[in-house]
Amino acid sequence: MNRLAETTTQKDISALERHVLASRDIATQIGDPFLSYLLSMALFTIYEKKAQHENEALKSGFS
C-alpha cells in the first residue's frame, strides 16, 4: 500500500481514498474487524501521502 501511494497523483489518491473508505464501511457492516483494521491502516497511509502533497505545495508556494 505504501508503495502504491508513493506513485499516485493527488487525483488518484482521492479516488483511492474513496474506494478504501467504501470498502472499510462494507467490512464494518459485515462484521469483519480484521479487514476493517487493515483498511483503516491503508487509509492512514493515504492520509500521510495527502499531507505530504499538501506540505510540498505549501513549500513551493513560499519559494
C-alpha positions as CSV (number, residue, x, y, z in Angstrom):
1,M,0.0,0.0,0.0
2,N,2.8,2.4,0.9
3,R,4.5,1.8,-2.5
4,L,1.2,2.4,-4.3
5,A,0.6,5.7,-2.5
6,E,4.1,6.9,-3.4
7,T,3.5,6.6,-7.2
8,T,0.0,8.1,-7.4
9,T,-1.1,11.7,-8.2
10,Q,-3.3,13.8,-5.9
11,K,-6.4,12.9,-8.1
12,D,-5.5,9.2,-7.9
13,I,-5.1,9.4,-4.1
14,S,-8.5,11.0,-3.7
15,A,-10.1,8.2,-5.8
16,L,-8.2,5.6,-3.8
17,E,-9.3,7.1,-0.6
18,R,-13.0,6.9,-1.6
19,H,-12.7,3.3,-2.6
20,V,-10.9,2.3,0.6
21,L,-13.4,4.2,2.7
22,A,-16.3,2.4,1.0
23,S,-14.6,-1.0,1.4
24,R,-14.0,-0.3,5.1
25,D,-17.6,0.6,5.6
26,I,-18.6,-2.7,3.9
27,A,-16.2,-4.6,6.1
28,T,-17.6,-3.0,9.2
29,Q,-21.2,-3.8,8.1
30,I,-20.4,-7.4,7.5
31,G,-18.7,-7.6,10.9
32,D,-15.1,-8.3,9.7
33,P,-12.9,-6.5,12.3
34,F,-9.6,-7.6,10.8
35,L,-10.4,-6.4,7.3
36,S,-11.8,-3.2,8.7
37,Y,-8.5,-2.7,10.6
38,L,-6.4,-3.4,7.5
39,L,-8.4,-0.9,5.5
40,S,-8.0,1.7,8.3
41,M,-4.2,1.2,8.1
42,A,-4.5,1.7,4.3
43,L,-6.4,5.0,5.0
44,F,-3.7,6.1,7.4
45,T,-1.1,5.6,4.6
46,I,-3.3,7.6,2.2
47,Y,-3.8,10.4,4.7
48,E,0.0,10.6,5.2
49,K,0.5,10.9,1.4
50,K,-2.1,13.6,1.1
51,A,-0.4,15.5,3.9
52,Q,3.0,15.2,2.1
53,H,1.4,16.6,-1.1
54,E,-0.1,19.5,0.9
55,N,3.2,20.3,2.6
56,E,5.1,20.2,-0.7
57,A,2.5,22.5,-2.2
58,L,2.9,24.9,0.7
59,K,6.7,24.9,0.5
60,S,6.6,25.5,-3.3
61,G,4.2,28.4,-2.7
62,F,6.6,30.1,-0.3
63,S,9.6,29.7,-2.6
